[in-house]
């Protein structure tokens, strides 16, 4: 294993200076291999190595050496918004060299023309895919793409977009970074890249199982077995690690399990010495978070003061950020999380406990399936904190010795599943075709077929899909033309909105044959599309929700059991959003529907995008009654207000609560704010009142 002192690198002196400022004196073996394979000379590489092995620095060196020698622009692409913010902060260090770093994600109906002034752009796969459809002139200047977390190619949800982006990026120059890929040679060949692969980790990883013995639990690693006393394997091993000065990440297969396990662990923390004063401060921060429900805050406060927290997508962004920061600062000792944490955030711990290697399949009720090996590797990869631990430990909880053998063979001793194309379904493939036609403006069937043949799909399958796809897009009026395919006005609007063509078809089919209806009907239609958010529905809700609908819905009740579940799930989403726009208190919404503040925010964001999209589809189809209803609905969804508050929430700093206070005191529009500044200050406080008065004046001036 070779470590290269950075002074020996054949690079601009200024690069060495910035690396030293970052505290880097030498490149590790993964980084050395990348440099030796031509990273600094602009060679196309696929780098695969374990989590935490320093792949970001490889990307930084690749980008900077490319920009210094060739000019142009570089884009760093990640699968998650949280990662985008993380990478943006790391890349900002290079602004010293005169390169401007920008970041963009979300708002898919935009060409982000402002990015023409930036040299390094950090974004998500979805945002870049949507930008290609809008064709901003600056995007043609990008000739270096970093495709981070490239194993997401195998993800059912995000894989199609990662592949779509890779197909276009590989026509320029690229650097793909990934966790270990078992079929890396095939993937490197597909990308026309040199494979650089290594299993080196900065902190060695020990993998094992924990199983019940005669009077205790046995921690079995390949080289030794350790006896641990206790009544519960997760609590026993957690306390063992904490007593030895480490931190622990526990993964459970559901939110309920994560929360109940965190409570069990916290009740066993009394014997440990904890930084009580610091934990009380963290607890106070939790109590003061604005974007979370009262019950969540209370529950987490009780855990955090004992050094424990749970973490899942149901929590608000504010809560998750406090928990992550306090864990990084080593104040919180244990986080019990769902597997989403393993993929999203750089949060290493001495030990990782995988509490379940099964999970429920959402599509087949009652069916449990084994988790993929890649998911296990992602979780286990969080074990070991560079600079703190000599080694990391990842253990899987098993029931008996027989299961231990099976787990060792499948998860610990096997490589992850090979990466395959996820474009092999109509919904993903037709969306891919629409995106290509949009970015090319016009294209022949042969050239479109060339793009299809450039996917990872089997060539016969790709050929079949492209022929069927062109016919379907033509029949449904997304595209026109014979010699050259072009988007219709409808097709272009759908491509720009970045919605699935099947979602647009749902809008078109139902709105063109229906009269105006109530808000719940529109919200249900929007949520019932393939892009709609899903929520779980209890047995009692399956029976009750349909009876509660206040008006006839656009979509008829389906007879198929699975479709009926989706139908009711969409109705539950519609009810949640209807409560939101009727200004029902957030705590009431959370308890009424059994969701978390993070769920509510995610549902609002998706429904904001989809009501906006529905309005635009109705407008391009000239369905006046429908687009007027959807337009008003979209404005209300964004801020969660009744129609009477729409003028007030235009003022920056005025949300649903402040707007309601002002309105109830006779201040109903920006002009009223400016005319009654002292009254506004008395209602909202001196500082906030002044700020809002300035913003209101700015809006009035802009409208003049």
ZIRAMO-V839497 format. One line per field, one symbol per residue. psi: psi as a letter, one per 20 degrees, with the letter a starting at -180 (. if undefined). A space follows every 10 residues. Layout:
psi=???
//
This chain:
psi=pppophhiqm rphhggghgh hijphqqrhg hgggghjjgi jjqpqooprr pjjkhghggg hggghghhhi bbqqpopriq hhhggghghh ihhiihjjpp prqpqamilq jlhiihjqhp pprrgggggh hhhilqhhhi iojoponqli iihiphgigh ggggghhhhi ibqroppqrp phlhgggggh ilqppopqjp qhoqppparp qpbgjaqpoo rhirppppqr ipgggghghg ghhjjrqppp pqirgghggh ggggghijih iqpqmgghhh gggggghjph krqggggggh ghghijjqqr oriiqrgggg ggggghghjk gphpporrih hhhhqnmqqg qppohpjqrp ohhopippqq qqhhgghggh iipoopihph qqppqpprhr hghggggggg ghiqrrqqpr qjjkqggggh gggggghghi gqqqhghhhg ghiiriqpgg gggghhghgg gghghjkhrr qfgppqqrgg ggggghikqp hhghhggggh hhjqrqargh gghggghirh iqqqqqprgh hhhgghhipi rpqhpqpqhp gghhghghgh hggggghggg ijkpqghggg hhjlrrhhgg gggggghggh hgggghghgh jlnggghggh gggghhggil rrhijhhhih ppioahghgg gggikjoirh hhghilghgg ghhiqggggg ghgghghggg hhi.
//
